[in-house]
Structure formats: C-alpha cells, structure tokens
Amino acid sequence: MTKQIKSKQRVNKYGEVFTAEREVKAMCDLVPEWTIENKFLEPACGNGNFLVEIAKRKFSLCKNVKDGLKALTSIVGIDIQEDNVVESRNRLYKLFVTTFTEANSISKLFALNIIKNNIICGNSLEIMKQWEEKINNNQISTSSM
C-alpha cells in the first residue's frame, strides 16, 4: 500500500493527497470504452497513480511497440511538484519497457521523449489557460493535444 501523503507541509501548501489504488481502479472502471487513442489529461498527476493505471489499460490493447508509443502520446499529466513529475515519468517509462520487452533502443528513446513532453511540471491552471489562448488564436489545433 502506498502512502497517500508525503508530508503535512505539502498537504497544507499544495493540497497534495494521493489517490489510493482502489479508487484509481474504480474511477478508471467508469470509462465506458478504452482505446489506444482515448486522450487523457491528469491536471494534478502527483506521482502518477492515474497515469500508470491508464497506461496499463491502454497497453493491454496494444498489438506492438508502435501501438504502445501511440498510447503514450495520448496521456498527458501536469503537476506543480518537480519530484512528482520525475516519479511519474519514471513509473511510465518503467511500465513501457516492462510491457514492451521487444522494444529496441530507438523505441525506448521515443518513449522517453513522449513521456518527457507529456508529463509537465507547472501550474495546470496556467498551462491550460495558455493552451486555450493558443487554440483561440489558431496557433495549435485541438487534434494535436
């Protein structure tokens, strides 16, 4: 069983409380249909409890490494704490390489880059506001998010 808090100070300063595995699984069970392409944004991803469960479910649908990379591109997480971002990235990468044991070094490098770009350190409210402004100014399309 994983701890739900790292420290009382972090709870007080950031409201940081991690969702237990049982609740994560129960909430993911509410998704009506899982596909490799379903897009997920976790705006307060913490150390990756939801991200890992989502990736597990998506990876179970993959036929090959290419599908696994495609699944990774559809998972985005943001957290304000750098240590959480690092832990989330590490957990996702470890899951990728243990799931896709046939992945070569290029595929692993692609996975690392996808994870680095999609698991972001920052304030999710500010980041999503910037994304919205870019969409409204036609600087990016919603299909690329």
LOBATOR-436383 format. One record per residue (C-alpha): residue in one letter; residue number from 1; x, y, z. Coordinates in pm, 1 decimal. Example, Ala and Ser with C-alpha at 12.3 -4.5 7.8 and 13.67 -1.06 7.14 Angstrom:
  resn  resi        xx        yy        zz
     A     1    1230.0    -450.0     780.0
     S     2    1367.0    -106.0     714.0
This chain:
  resn  resi        xx        yy        zz
     M     1       0.0       0.0       0.0
     T     2     136.8     338.9     -97.3
     K     3     126.3     642.9     125.0
     Q     4    -140.1     899.9      49.4
     I     5      68.1    1194.9     170.4
     K     6     437.6    1278.2     154.6
     S     7     424.2    1541.8     429.8
     K     8     177.3    1758.0     617.2
     Q     9     355.6    2064.9     480.8
     R    10     282.5    1957.3     122.5
     V    11     -81.4    1891.9     211.1
     N    12    -108.2    2239.4     362.3
     K    13      80.9    2421.9      85.8
     Y    14     -37.4    2232.5    -223.9
     G    15    -336.3    2024.4    -110.1
     E    16    -133.1    1720.3    -211.5
     V    17    -306.1    1392.9    -127.1
     F    18    -251.6    1088.0    -346.5
     T    19    -545.9     880.0    -464.4
     A    20    -534.6     521.6    -341.7
     E    21    -505.3     238.6    -595.4
     R    22    -854.5     108.2    -515.3
     E    23   -1012.9     445.1    -600.6
     V    24    -796.1     487.8    -910.1
     K    25    -908.5     149.9   -1045.0
     A    26   -1273.1     217.9    -956.4
     M    27   -1267.6     553.4   -1133.8
     C    28   -1096.2     405.5   -1440.8
     D    29   -1362.8     134.5   -1446.0
     L    30   -1614.5     414.3   -1513.5
     V    31   -1460.6     487.8   -1855.2
     P    32   -1714.0     335.3   -2095.6
     E    33   -1469.9     231.8   -2368.7
     W    34   -1092.9     203.9   -2371.3
     T    35    -897.0     257.8   -2691.3
     I    36    -534.8     332.7   -2762.7
     E    37    -636.8     675.6   -2894.7
     N    38    -854.0     791.7   -2599.2
     K    39    -692.7    1110.9   -2471.6
     F    40    -642.3    1165.9   -2101.3
     L    41    -530.0    1477.8   -1916.2
     E    42    -448.9    1447.4   -1546.8
     P    43    -408.4    1811.5   -1430.9
     A    44    -276.8    1715.7   -1086.0
     C    45     -99.2    1391.0   -1166.6
     G    46     102.7    1361.4    -846.2
     N    47     339.0    1066.9    -869.8
     G    48     137.7     907.4   -1149.8
     N    49    -119.0     678.0    -990.8
     F    50    -384.2     756.1   -1255.2
     L    51    -130.6     783.7   -1537.3
     V    52       6.8     436.8   -1467.3
     E    53    -337.3     276.0   -1443.7
     I    54    -445.9     447.0   -1765.3
     A    55    -127.8     334.5   -1940.6
     K    56    -173.9     -25.2   -1816.5
     R    57    -522.0     -36.1   -1961.8
     K    58    -413.6     118.5   -2290.4
     F    59    -105.6    -106.8   -2319.0
     S    60    -325.8    -413.3   -2273.3
     L    61    -493.4    -316.4   -2603.3
     C    62    -167.2    -274.8   -2793.8
     K    63     -53.4    -526.4   -3052.3
     N    64     303.8    -399.2   -3075.6
     V    65     556.6    -133.8   -2967.2
     K    66     423.5     114.8   -3222.7
     D    67      79.0      90.5   -3060.8
     G    68     242.1     137.3   -2720.2
     L    69     409.0     459.0   -2836.5
     K    70      78.6     576.8   -2981.0
     A    71     -90.2     504.9   -2647.6
     L    72     174.6     708.4   -2464.0
     T    73     111.6    1010.7   -2684.8
     S    74    -248.6    1024.7   -2563.7
     I    75    -159.3    1054.1   -2193.3
     V    76     -79.2    1397.8   -2050.4
     G    77      -5.5    1479.4   -1688.6
     I    78      75.6    1802.8   -1508.3
     D    79     197.7    1851.6   -1154.3
     I    80     333.1    2151.8    -969.6
     Q    81     592.7    1945.7    -780.0
     E    82     909.4    1851.3    -971.4
     D    83     969.3    1533.9    -767.5
     N    84     621.1    1409.7    -856.5
     V    85     682.2    1477.5   -1225.3
     V    86    1011.4    1284.9   -1212.5
     E    87     846.0     993.1   -1033.2
     S    88     553.6     989.1   -1279.7
     R    89     789.8     989.9   -1575.3
     N    90     999.0     709.6   -1426.0
     R    91     694.5     497.0   -1349.1
     L    92     552.8     536.2   -1700.8
     Y    93     886.3     458.1   -1864.6
     K    94     938.8     152.4   -1646.2
     L    95     587.9      30.8   -1734.2
     F    96     657.9      84.0   -2104.8
     V    97     985.2    -112.5   -2107.0
     T    98     847.7    -396.3   -1893.7
     T    99     533.8    -421.6   -2107.7
     F   100     712.8    -396.2   -2440.7
     T   101    1021.3    -607.4   -2377.4
     E   102    1079.0    -629.5   -2752.6
     A   103    1125.9    -250.2   -2778.4
     N   104    1457.8    -152.9   -2932.0
     S   105    1669.7     143.7   -2821.1
     I   106    1507.8     380.7   -3072.8
     S   107    1158.9     291.5   -2949.4
     K   108    1272.3     339.0   -2590.0
     L   109    1417.0     678.9   -2681.8
     F   110    1088.1     775.1   -2847.9
     A   111     903.6     664.0   -2532.9
     L   112    1132.9     875.3   -2313.5
     N   113    1076.2    1181.1   -2532.2
     I   114     699.4    1134.5   -2539.0
     I   115     690.5    1097.9   -2161.8
     K   116     919.2    1398.0   -2108.5
     N   117     698.8    1614.8   -2332.4
     N   118     366.8    1489.8   -2193.9
     I   119     438.8    1486.7   -1820.2
     I   120     483.4    1852.7   -1738.4
     C   121     593.6    2039.1   -1428.4
     G   122     391.4    2352.3   -1365.6
     N   123      62.8    2500.5   -1256.3
     S   124    -205.2    2318.9   -1456.2
     L   125    -447.7    2612.7   -1442.8
     E   126    -189.4    2843.6   -1601.4
     I   127     -73.9    2582.6   -1854.3
     M   128    -427.8    2501.1   -1965.7
     K   129    -506.2    2874.5   -1993.1
     Q   130    -202.6    2912.1   -2224.6
     W   131    -324.7    2616.3   -2432.6
     E   132    -671.0    2772.0   -2456.2
     E   133    -522.3    3103.7   -2570.4
     K   134    -316.7    2924.9   -2838.9
     I   135    -626.6    2739.2   -2959.0
     N   136    -829.5    3061.3   -2964.7
     N   137    -550.5    3233.1   -3162.1
     N   138    -539.7    2934.9   -3401.5
     Q   139    -179.3    2864.0   -3306.9
     I   140    -247.0    2494.7   -3242.1
     S   141    -522.3    2254.8   -3329.5
     T   142    -713.6    2057.0   -3068.9
     S   143    -627.7    1736.9   -3254.5
     S   144    -260.4    1783.3   -3159.5
     M   145    -338.1    1797.9   -2787.7
